[in-house]
Amino acid sequence: MWCALEPQPAASTATAAIQVVRTPSSYPTRSSHNRRAFVTSKGVTDEIDTLGAPAWTDEHTVLTGSCSWTDRTLVNDADWYPRKTMSAEERLRYYASQFPLTEIDSTYYAPPAEQQAALWAERTPDGFRFDVKAYSLLTGHPTRPGSLWRDLREELPPEVAEKRNVYAKHLSAEALDEAWRRFEAALRPMHEAGKLGAVLFQYPPWFGPRRENRAELEALRERLPDYRISVEFRSPRWTESERDRERTLGMLEELGMVYVCVDAPQVSGLPRLLTVTNPELFMVRFHGRSNSTWNDTSGSAAERFRYLYKKPELQKLVAPIAEHAAEARETHLLMNNCYRDYSVRNAAQLRDLLARYSG
């Protein structure tokens, strides 16, 4: 079952109208969490080394979080962290005490190291979830040659190595297979620790519903057989008509993959379509609603997604989110408006709204 949310006219206007097909009769209640205090160098007391509260937890678990805990504007320009001088480990531990979920997007720009993945897992409490964004080389995006593993980079023809960006087609079949193998192996420590939520494959706007692209999606199961895979399409054509929608969602359901629902600016052309294609996970990513910056890639990602959701905008999304959350074992609601403290503020607001809605 899917629920369509009609597009919002503009970023500054009222939220979209919503069609709700049905409402579950009961919801899990929010659990209580043990707390442990620490004192920073500024004398600020707060919680650390405990898991941040979910919106619900029971038969269905609903988690909210930010798509980054390391964004420069969050660390340097906001006062969300207790102090500016926290180490990378302290920041992650503090973040995990506030939220049980995050997304790692650094893995999009450069492949992760297995040791780093192990550290992320070690520094977070049991029950924490990381959704990991797939390396750009593996999703058809332009990739900086310098981000490749050194030995694979050295195999590139000189005229390719000098380019600003490379694509998967520039690697030999053997090298590309090895890139997939190393990416899979790097995430293994997180998976074995029970903290890998899903591997997010965000495909570019030019990745449309063609035969070869459907075949690429089908191949993901062979590439990453042990991991849960989520797919976000940036091309509206995958769900443009009802026929497109049924074909795309049916394919993902058959493959056992998670359709990533998005809340994005109207100019993106992406529908606010809520649906569950894998009963293990329902996922929504919130990109803000700034029409003016969506297609502007000249600045930072923080500026592009600079949008603070108003409470009424989030409130209108609570009922349809709750409806679909009741169809999945776990729900991940991720705020990608990572500008200063916008994402963490909205993630906390949405969590509290859903907790109150559940009763």
Contacts in CASP RR format, 6 or more apart in sequence:
PFRMAT RR
TARGET T0000
AUTHOR 0000-0000-0000
METHOD contacts of the structure
MODEL  1
MWCALEPQPAASTATAAIQVVRTPSSYPTRSSHNRRAFVTSKGVTDEIDT
LGAPAWTDEHTVLTGSCSWTDRTLVNDADWYPRKTMSAEERLRYYASQFP
LTEIDSTYYAPPAEQQAALWAERTPDGFRFDVKAYSLLTGHPTRPGSLWR
DLREELPPEVAEKRNVYAKHLSAEALDEAWRRFEAALRPMHEAGKLGAVL
FQYPPWFGPRRENRAELEALRERLPDYRISVEFRSPRWTESERDRERTLG
MLEELGMVYVCVDAPQVSGLPRLLTVTNPELFMVRFHGRSNSTWNDTSGS
AAERFRYLYKKPELQKLVAPIAEHAAEARETHLLMNNCYRDYSVRNAAQL
RDLLARYSG
1 21 0 8 1.000
1 275 0 8 1.000
1 276 0 8 1.000
1 324 0 8 1.000
1 327 0 8 1.000
2 245 0 8 1.000
2 249 0 8 1.000
2 273 0 8 1.000
2 274 0 8 1.000
2 275 0 8 1.000
3 18 0 8 1.000
3 19 0 8 1.000
3 20 0 8 1.000
3 21 0 8 1.000
3 273 0 8 1.000
3 274 0 8 1.000
3 275 0 8 1.000
3 320 0 8 1.000
3 323 0 8 1.000
3 324 0 8 1.000
4 19 0 8 1.000
4 271 0 8 1.000
4 272 0 8 1.000
4 273 0 8 1.000
4 274 0 8 1.000
5 16 0 8 1.000
5 17 0 8 1.000
5 18 0 8 1.000
5 19 0 8 1.000
5 271 0 8 1.000
5 272 0 8 1.000
5 273 0 8 1.000
5 274 0 8 1.000
5 317 0 8 1.000
5 320 0 8 1.000
6 16 0 8 1.000
6 17 0 8 1.000
6 18 0 8 1.000
6 19 0 8 1.000
6 272 0 8 1.000
7 16 0 8 1.000
7 266 0 8 1.000
7 269 0 8 1.000
7 271 0 8 1.000
7 272 0 8 1.000
8 14 0 8 1.000
8 15 0 8 1.000
8 16 0 8 1.000
8 266 0 8 1.000
8 289 0 8 1.000
9 266 0 8 1.000
10 266 0 8 1.000
10 291 0 8 1.000
11 265 0 8 1.000
11 266 0 8 1.000
11 288 0 8 1.000
11 289 0 8 1.000
11 290 0 8 1.000
11 291 0 8 1.000
11 292 0 8 1.000
11 307 0 8 1.000
14 312 0 8 1.000
15 312 0 8 1.000
15 313 0 8 1.000
15 316 0 8 1.000
15 317 0 8 1.000
16 272 0 8 1.000
16 316 0 8 1.000
18 316 0 8 1.000
18 317 0 8 1.000
18 319 0 8 1.000
18 320 0 8 1.000
20 319 0 8 1.000
20 320 0 8 1.000
20 323 0 8 1.000
21 323 0 8 1.000
22 323 0 8 1.000
23 319 0 8 1.000
23 322 0 8 1.000
23 323 0 8 1.000
24 322 0 8 1.000
24 323 0 8 1.000
24 326 0 8 1.000
27 56 0 8 1.000
27 60 0 8 1.000
27 322 0 8 1.000
27 326 0 8 1.000
27 357 0 8 1.000
27 358 0 8 1.000
27 359 0 8 1.000
28 56 0 8 1.000
28 57 0 8 1.000
28 58 0 8 1.000
28 59 0 8 1.000
28 60 0 8 1.000
28 61 0 8 1.000
28 62 0 8 1.000
28 358 0 8 1.000
29 56 0 8 1.000
29 58 0 8 1.000
29 358 0 8 1.000
29 359 0 8 1.000
30 53 0 8 1.000
30 54 0 8 1.000
30 55 0 8 1.000
30 56 0 8 1.000
30 57 0 8 1.000
30 355 0 8 1.000
30 358 0 8 1.000
31 53 0 8 1.000
31 54 0 8 1.000
31 57 0 8 1.000
31 58 0 8 1.000
33 50 0 8 1.000
33 51 0 8 1.000
33 52 0 8 1.000
33 53 0 8 1.000
34 50 0 8 1.000
35 47 0 8 1.000
35 50 0 8 1.000
36 47 0 8 1.000
36 48 0 8 1.000
36 49 0 8 1.000
36 50 0 8 1.000
37 45 0 8 1.000
37 46 0 8 1.000
37 47 0 8 1.000
37 48 0 8 1.000
38 45 0 8 1.000
38 46 0 8 1.000
38 47 0 8 1.000
38 48 0 8 1.000
38 49 0 8 1.000
39 45 0 8 1.000
40 46 0 8 1.000
40 82 0 8 1.000
40 83 0 8 1.000
41 83 0 8 1.000
41 85 0 8 1.000
42 82 0 8 1.000
42 83 0 8 1.000
44 82 0 8 1.000
44 83 0 8 1.000
46 82 0 8 1.000
46 94 0 8 1.000
46 97 0 8 1.000
47 97 0 8 1.000
47 98 0 8 1.000
48 90 0 8 1.000
48 93 0 8 1.000
48 94 0 8 1.000
48 97 0 8 1.000
49 93 0 8 1.000
49 97 0 8 1.000
49 125 0 8 1.000
50 97 0 8 1.000
50 125 0 8 1.000
51 96 0 8 1.000
51 97 0 8 1.000
51 100 0 8 1.000
51 125 0 8 1.000
51 126 0 8 1.000
51 127 0 8 1.000
51 128 0 8 1.000
52 96 0 8 1.000
52 97 0 8 1.000
52 98 0 8 1.000
52 99 0 8 1.000
52 100 0 8 1.000
53 100 0 8 1.000
53 351 0 8 1.000
53 355 0 8 1.000
54 61 0 8 1.000
54 62 0 8 1.000
54 63 0 8 1.000
54 64 0 8 1.000
54 100 0 8 1.000
54 351 0 8 1.000
55 62 0 8 1.000
55 63 0 8 1.000
55 64 0 8 1.000
55 333 0 8 1.000
55 350 0 8 1.000
55 351 0 8 1.000
55 352 0 8 1.000
55 354 0 8 1.000
55 355 0 8 1.000
55 358 0 8 1.000
56 62 0 8 1.000
56 325 0 8 1.000
56 354 0 8 1.000
56 355 0 8 1.000
56 358 0 8 1.000
59 329 0 8 1.000
60 325 0 8 1.000
60 326 0 8 1.000
60 328 0 8 1.000
60 329 0 8 1.000
60 330 0 8 1.000
60 331 0 8 1.000
61 329 0 8 1.000
61 330 0 8 1.000
61 331 0 8 1.000
62 325 0 8 1.000
62 330 0 8 1.000
62 331 0 8 1.000
62 333 0 8 1.000
62 354 0 8 1.000
63 99 0 8 1.000
63 100 0 8 1.000
63 101 0 8 1.000
63 129 0 8 1.000
63 330 0 8 1.000
63 331 0 8 1.000
63 332 0 8 1.000
63 333 0 8 1.000
64 99 0 8 1.000
64 101 0 8 1.000
64 333 0 8 1.000
64 334 0 8 1.000
64 335 0 8 1.000
64 347 0 8 1.000
64 348 0 8 1.000
64 350 0 8 1.000
64 351 0 8 1.000
64 354 0 8 1.000
65 99 0 8 1.000
65 100 0 8 1.000
65 101 0 8 1.000
65 102 0 8 1.000
65 333 0 8 1.000
65 334 0 8 1.000
65 335 0 8 1.000
65 343 0 8 1.000
65 344 0 8 1.000
65 347 0 8 1.000
65 351 0 8 1.000
66 74 0 8 1.000
66 95 0 8 1.000
66 99 0 8 1.000
66 102 0 8 1.000
66 103 0 8 1.000
66 334 0 8 1.000
66 335 0 8 1.000
66 338 0 8 1.000
66 343 0 8 1.000
66 344 0 8 1.000
66 347 0 8 1.000
67 102 0 8 1.000
67 103 0 8 1.000
67 105 0 8 1.000
67 285 0 8 1.000
67 334 0 8 1.000
67 335 0 8 1.000
67 336 0 8 1.000
67 338 0 8 1.000
67 343 0 8 1.000
68 74 0 8 1.000
68 102 0 8 1.000
68 103 0 8 1.000
68 105 0 8 1.000
68 338 0 8 1.000
68 343 0 8 1.000
69 91 0 8 1.000
69 92 0 8 1.000
69 95 0 8 1.000
69 102 0 8 1.000
70 88 0 8 1.000
70 91 0 8 1.000
70 106 0 8 1.000
71 302 0 8 1.000
71 338 0 8 1.000
71 339 0 8 1.000
71 343 0 8 1.000
72 302 0 8 1.000
73 302 0 8 1.000
73 338 0 8 1.000
73 339 0 8 1.000
73 340 0 8 1.000
74 80 0 8 1.000
74 81 0 8 1.000
74 338 0 8 1.000
74 340 0 8 1.000
74 341 0 8 1.000
74 343 0 8 1.000
74 344 0 8 1.000
75 81 0 8 1.000
75 84 0 8 1.000
75 91 0 8 1.000
76 84 0 8 1.000
77 340 0 8 1.000
78 340 0 8 1.000
78 341 0 8 1.000
79 341 0 8 1.000
80 341 0 8 1.000
80 344 0 8 1.000
81 91 0 8 1.000
81 94 0 8 1.000
82 94 0 8 1.000
86 94 0 8 1.000
89 119 0 8 1.000
89 123 0 8 1.000
92 120 0 8 1.000
92 123 0 8 1.000
92 124 0 8 1.000
93 123 0 8 1.000
93 124 0 8 1.000
95 102 0 8 1.000
96 102 0 8 1.000
96 123 0 8 1.000
96 124 0 8 1.000
96 125 0 8 1.000
96 128 0 8 1.000
98 344 0 8 1.000
98 348 0 8 1.000
99 344 0 8 1.000
99 347 0 8 1.000
99 348 0 8 1.000
99 351 0 8 1.000
100 127 0 8 1.000
100 128 0 8 1.000
100 129 0 8 1.000
101 128 0 8 1.000
101 129 0 8 1.000
101 130 0 8 1.000
101 131 0 8 1.000
101 332 0 8 1.000
101 333 0 8 1.000
101 334 0 8 1.000
102 129 0 8 1.000
102 130 0 8 1.000
102 131 0 8 1.000
102 334 0 8 1.000
103 130 0 8 1.000
103 131 0 8 1.000
103 132 0 8 1.000
103 133 0 8 1.000
103 200 0 8 1.000
103 334 0 8 1.000
103 336 0 8 1.000
104 112 0 8 1.000
104 120 0 8 1.000
104 130 0 8 1.000
104 131 0 8 1.000
104 132 0 8 1.000
104 133 0 8 1.000
105 133 0 8 1.000
106 112 0 8 1.000
107 132 0 8 1.000
107 133 0 8 1.000
107 134 0 8 1.000
107 135 0 8 1.000
108 133 0 8 1.000
108 134 0 8 1.000
108 135 0 8 1.000
108 136 0 8 1.000
108 141 0 8 1.000
108 202 0 8 1.000
109 136 0 8 1.000
109 144 0 8 1.000
109 147 0 8 1.000
110 135 0 8 1.000
110 147 0 8 1.000
111 135 0 8 1.000
111 137 0 8 1.000
111 147 0 8 1.000
111 148 0 8 1.000
111 149 0 8 1.000
111 179 0 8 1.000
111 182 0 8 1.000
111 183 0 8 1.000
111 186 0 8 1.000
112 132 0 8 1.000
112 183 0 8 1.000
112 186 0 8 1.000
112 187 0 8 1.000
113 186 0 8 1.000
114 185 0 8 1.000
114 186 0 8 1.000
114 188 0 8 1.000
114 189 0 8 1.000
116 186 0 8 1.000
117 186 0 8 1.000
117 187 0 8 1.000
117 188 0 8 1.000
117 189 0 8 1.000
117 190 0 8 1.000
118 189 0 8 1.000
118 190 0 8 1.000
120 130 0 8 1.000
120 190 0 8 1.000
120 195 0 8 1.000
121 130 0 8 1.000
121 189 0 8 1.000
121 190 0 8 1.000
121 193 0 8 1.000
121 194 0 8 1.000
121 195 0 8 1.000
122 193 0 8 1.000
124 130 0 8 1.000
124 195 0 8 1.000
127 194 0 8 1.000
127 195 0 8 1.000
128 195 0 8 1.000
129 195 0 8 1.000
129 196 0 8 1.000
129 197 0 8 1.000
129 330 0 8 1.000
129 332 0 8 1.000
130 190 0 8 1.000
130 195 0 8 1.000
130 196 0 8 1.000
130 197 0 8 1.000
131 197 0 8 1.000
131 198 0 8 1.000
131 199 0 8 1.000
131 200 0 8 1.000
131 230 0 8 1.000
131 283 0 8 1.000
131 332 0 8 1.000
131 334 0 8 1.000
132 187 0 8 1.000
132 190 0 8 1.000
132 196 0 8 1.000
132 197 0 8 1.000
132 198 0 8 1.000
132 199 0 8 1.000
132 200 0 8 1.000
133 199 0 8 1.000
133 200 0 8 1.000
133 202 0 8 1.000
134 183 0 8 1.000
134 199 0 8 1.000
134 200 0 8 1.000
134 201 0 8 1.000
134 202 0 8 1.000
135 143 0 8 1.000
135 179 0 8 1.000
135 183 0 8 1.000
136 142 0 8 1.000
136 143 0 8 1.000
136 147 0 8 1.000
137 143 0 8 1.000
137 147 0 8 1.000
137 148 0 8 1.000
137 166 0 8 1.000
137 167 0 8 1.000
137 168 0 8 1.000
137 171 0 8 1.000
137 179 0 8 1.000
138 168 0 8 1.000
138 179 0 8 1.000
138 180 0 8 1.000
138 183 0 8 1.000
138 201 0 8 1.000
139 201 0 8 1.000
139 202 0 8 1.000
139 203 0 8 1.000
139 204 0 8 1.000
139 207 0 8 1.000
140 167 0 8 1.000
140 168 0 8 1.000
140 203 0 8 1.000
140 204 0 8 1.000
140 207 0 8 1.000
141 204 0 8 1.000
142 164 0 8 1.000
142 165 0 8 1.000
142 166 0 8 1.000
142 167 0 8 1.000
143 165 0 8 1.000
143 166 0 8 1.000
143 167 0 8 1.000
144 164 0 8 1.000
144 165 0 8 1.000
144 166 0 8 1.000
145 153 0 8 1.000
145 156 0 8 1.000
145 160 0 8 1.000
145 161 0 8 1.000
145 163 0 8 1.000
145 165 0 8 1.000
145 166 0 8 1.000
146 153 0 8 1.000
148 156 0 8 1.000
148 166 0 8 1.000
148 179 0 8 1.000
149 179 0 8 1.000
149 182 0 8 1.000
152 171 0 8 1.000
152 175 0 8 1.000
152 178 0 8 1.000
152 179 0 8 1.000
153 161 0 8 1.000
155 171 0 8 1.000
155 172 0 8 1.000
155 175 0 8 1.000
156 166 0 8 1.000
156 170 0 8 1.000
156 171 0 8 1.000
157 170 0 8 1.000
160 166 0 8 1.000
160 170 0 8 1.000
163 170 0 8 1.000
168 176 0 8 1.000
171 179 0 8 1.000
180 223 0 8 1.000
180 224 0 8 1.000
184 223 0 8 1.000
184 224 0 8 1.000
184 227 0 8 1.000
187 196 0 8 1.000
187 199 0 8 1.000
187 227 0 8 1.000
190 196 0 8 1.000
191 226 0 8 1.000
191 227 0 8 1.000
196 227 0 8 1.000
196 228 0 8 1.000
197 228 0 8 1.000
197 281 0 8 1.000
197 332 0 8 1.000
198 227 0 8 1.000
198 228 0 8 1.000
198 229 0 8 1.000
198 230 0 8 1.000
198 258 0 8 1.000
198 281 0 8 1.000
198 283 0 8 1.000
198 332 0 8 1.000
199 224 0 8 1.000
199 227 0 8 1.000
199 228 0 8 1.000
199 229 0 8 1.000
199 230 0 8 1.000
200 230 0 8 1.000
200 231 0 8 1.000
200 232 0 8 1.000
200 260 0 8 1.000
201 220 0 8 1.000
201 229 0 8 1.000
201 230 0 8 1.000
201 231 0 8 1.000
201 232 0 8 1.000
202 232 0 8 1.000
202 234 0 8 1.000
202 260 0 8 1.000
203 213 0 8 1.000
203 231 0 8 1.000
203 232 0 8 1.000
203 233 0 8 1.000
203 234 0 8 1.000
203 235 0 8 1.000
204 234 0 8 1.000
204 235 0 8 1.000
205 234 0 8 1.000
205 235 0 8 1.000
206 235 0 8 1.000
207 213 0 8 1.000
207 233 0 8 1.000
207 234 0 8 1.000
207 235 0 8 1.000
208 233 0 8 1.000
208 235 0 8 1.000
208 237 0 8 1.000
208 238 0 8 1.000
209 235 0 8 1.000
209 237 0 8 1.000
209 238 0 8 1.000
209 244 0 8 1.000
209 247 0 8 1.000
209 248 0 8 1.000
214 251 0 8 1.000
217 231 0 8 1.000
217 251 0 8 1.000
217 252 0 8 1.000
217 255 0 8 1.000
217 257 0 8 1.000
218 255 0 8 1.000
220 229 0 8 1.000
220 255 0 8 1.000
220 257 0 8 1.000
221 229 0 8 1.000
221 255 0 8 1.000
221 256 0 8 1.000
221 257 0 8 1.000
228 258 0 8 1.000
228 278 0 8 1.000
228 280 0 8 1.000
228 281 0 8 1.000
229 255 0 8 1.000
229 256 0 8 1.000
229 257 0 8 1.000
229 258 0 8 1.000
230 257 0 8 1.000
230 258 0 8 1.000
230 259 0 8 1.000
230 260 0 8 1.000
230 281 0 8 1.000
230 283 0 8 1.000
231 252 0 8 1.000
231 257 0 8 1.000
231 258 0 8 1.000
231 259 0 8 1.000
231 260 0 8 1.000
232 260 0 8 1.000
232 262 0 8 1.000
232 285 0 8 1.000
233 239 0 8 1.000
233 248 0 8 1.000
233 270 0 8 1.000
234 268 0 8 1.000
234 270 0 8 1.000
236 268 0 8 1.000
236 269 0 8 1.000
236 270 0 8 1.000
236 271 0 8 1.000
237 244 0 8 1.000
238 244 0 8 1.000
238 248 0 8 1.000
239 245 0 8 1.000
239 248 0 8 1.000
239 249 0 8 1.000
239 271 0 8 1.000
239 273 0 8 1.000
245 273 0 8 1.000
248 259 0 8 1.000
249 259 0 8 1.000
249 275 0 8 1.000
249 277 0 8 1.000
250 277 0 8 1.000
252 258 0 8 1.000
252 259 0 8 1.000
252 277 0 8 1.000
252 278 0 8 1.000
253 277 0 8 1.000
253 278 0 8 1.000
256 277 0 8 1.000
256 278 0 8 1.000
257 277 0 8 1.000
257 278 0 8 1.000
258 277 0 8 1.000
258 278 0 8 1.000
258 280 0 8 1.000
258 281 0 8 1.000
258 282 0 8 1.000
258 283 0 8 1.000
259 275 0 8 1.000
259 276 0 8 1.000
259 277 0 8 1.000
259 283 0 8 1.000
260 283 0 8 1.000
260 284 0 8 1.000
260 285 0 8 1.000
261 272 0 8 1.000
261 273 0 8 1.000
261 274 0 8 1.000
261 275 0 8 1.000
261 282 0 8 1.000
261 283 0 8 1.000
261 284 0 8 1.000
261 285 0 8 1.000
262 270 0 8 1.000
262 272 0 8 1.000
262 284 0 8 1.000
262 285 0 8 1.000
262 286 0 8 1.000
262 287 0 8 1.000
263 272 0 8 1.000
263 284 0 8 1.000
263 285 0 8 1.000
263 286 0 8 1.000
263 287 0 8 1.000
263 288 0 8 1.000
263 289 0 8 1.000
263 317 0 8 1.000
264 270 0 8 1.000
264 272 0 8 1.000
264 287 0 8 1.000
264 288 0 8 1.000
264 289 0 8 1.000
264 294 0 8 1.000
265 287 0 8 1.000
265 288 0 8 1.000
265 289 0 8 1.000
265 290 0 8 1.000
265 291 0 8 1.000
265 294 0 8 1.000
266 289 0 8 1.000
266 291 0 8 1.000
267 291 0 8 1.000
267 294 0 8 1.000
267 295 0 8 1.000
268 287 0 8 1.000
268 294 0 8 1.000
274 284 0 8 1.000
274 320 0 8 1.000
274 321 0 8 1.000
274 323 0 8 1.000
274 324 0 8 1.000
275 324 0 8 1.000
276 282 0 8 1.000
276 324 0 8 1.000
276 327 0 8 1.000
276 328 0 8 1.000
278 328 0 8 1.000
279 327 0 8 1.000
279 328 0 8 1.000
279 329 0 8 1.000
280 328 0 8 1.000
280 329 0 8 1.000
280 330 0 8 1.000
281 328 0 8 1.000
281 329 0 8 1.000
281 330 0 8 1.000
281 331 0 8 1.000
281 332 0 8 1.000
282 324 0 8 1.000
282 325 0 8 1.000
282 327 0 8 1.000
282 328 0 8 1.000
282 330 0 8 1.000
282 331 0 8 1.000
282 332 0 8 1.000
283 331 0 8 1.000
283 332 0 8 1.000
283 333 0 8 1.000
283 334 0 8 1.000
284 321 0 8 1.000
284 331 0 8 1.000
284 332 0 8 1.000
284 333 0 8 1.000
284 334 0 8 1.000
285 334 0 8 1.000
285 336 0 8 1.000
286 309 0 8 1.000
286 333 0 8 1.000
286 334 0 8 1.000
286 335 0 8 1.000
286 336 0 8 1.000
286 337 0 8 1.000
286 346 0 8 1.000
287 294 0 8 1.000
287 305 0 8 1.000
287 336 0 8 1.000
287 337 0 8 1.000
288 305 0 8 1.000
288 307 0 8 1.000
288 309 0 8 1.000
288 336 0 8 1.000
288 337 0 8 1.000
289 307 0 8 1.000
289 309 0 8 1.000
289 313 0 8 1.000
290 304 0 8 1.000
290 305 0 8 1.000
290 306 0 8 1.000
290 307 0 8 1.000
293 303 0 8 1.000
293 304 0 8 1.000
293 305 0 8 1.000
293 306 0 8 1.000
294 304 0 8 1.000
296 303 0 8 1.000
296 304 0 8 1.000
297 304 0 8 1.000
301 338 0 8 1.000
302 338 0 8 1.000
302 339 0 8 1.000
302 340 0 8 1.000
303 339 0 8 1.000
305 336 0 8 1.000
305 337 0 8 1.000
305 338 0 8 1.000
305 339 0 8 1.000
306 337 0 8 1.000
306 339 0 8 1.000
306 342 0 8 1.000
307 337 0 8 1.000
307 339 0 8 1.000
307 342 0 8 1.000
308 337 0 8 1.000
308 339 0 8 1.000
308 342 0 8 1.000
308 345 0 8 1.000
308 346 0 8 1.000
309 337 0 8 1.000
309 346 0 8 1.000
309 349 0 8 1.000
311 349 0 8 1.000
311 353 0 8 1.000
314 346 0 8 1.000
314 349 0 8 1.000
314 350 0 8 1.000
314 353 0 8 1.000
315 353 0 8 1.000
317 350 0 8 1.000
318 350 0 8 1.000
318 353 0 8 1.000
318 354 0 8 1.000
318 357 0 8 1.000
319 357 0 8 1.000
321 331 0 8 1.000
321 333 0 8 1.000
321 354 0 8 1.000
322 354 0 8 1.000
322 357 0 8 1.000
322 358 0 8 1.000
324 331 0 8 1.000
325 331 0 8 1.000
325 354 0 8 1.000
333 347 0 8 1.000
333 350 0 8 1.000
334 347 0 8 1.000
335 342 0 8 1.000
335 343 0 8 1.000
335 344 0 8 1.000
335 346 0 8 1.000
335 347 0 8 1.000
335 350 0 8 1.000
336 343 0 8 1.000
337 343 0 8 1.000
337 346 0 8 1.000
END
